[in-house]
């Protein structure tokens, strides 16, 4: 990695110009080989977020206020390429999660590529509080595993829910990732938030890539968090740009995390 510019240096910048021919999100993501990059002891893990230009991950409590058709295509396209989707309890509740793969064509493409038609939903909770009244838990096609310190009554849920009970000393994201890899053969995980979960994953050095949709919008401040919330990292984590795409002034960035 080249050294960071210091006072007195004049780094050569690279002006990124638009390609004359466009590309659809499906084409852009078609070369992903996330499952093939699985670590021996944990899944290959990516995170996907949308952010305003002034650094907020939501507006009036909802990320969809920042989203656009390009971001939504990235969102659903990434779901098509992973074994499992990891979501924090706050995000599950706020976004009212439903079925992960609704489009039959996407489910067919997943199956054709060797993945299960429906990805495994993964929930991690330290409090044991999970919003089971959302549509996801009412869907018989949904498969979920919940890592929790306390039992959860699943008898009335239509979804296929498995509990992994861990005591407070074992309940870490590292333990969860290792269990997903060894017990569930999960090779790739997509984290969709929220900011607290993403920060915790970074703290335990468990994220390999970040997909970030940068919305050309300003929220004007407020108390809405950025894409990470929690303790600061001990050291800065460097990002390496893999590619960037643009649609109507929105930027869709793919970074490797070092």
Buried (B, 14 or more C-beta within 10 A) or exposed (E): EEEEEEEEEEEEEEEEEEEEEEEEBBEBBEEBEBBEBBBEEBBBBBBBBBBBBEBBBBBEEEBEBBBBEBBBBBBBBBBBBBBBBBBBBBBBBBBEBEBBBEEEEBBEBBEEEEBEBBBBBBBBBBEBEBBBEBEBBBBEBBBBBBBBBEEBEBEEBEBBBEBBBBEEEBBBBBBBBBBBBEEBEBBBBBBBBBBBBBBBBBBBEBBBBBBBBBBEBEBEEEEBBBBBBBEEEEEEEEBEEEEEBBBEEBBBBBBEBE
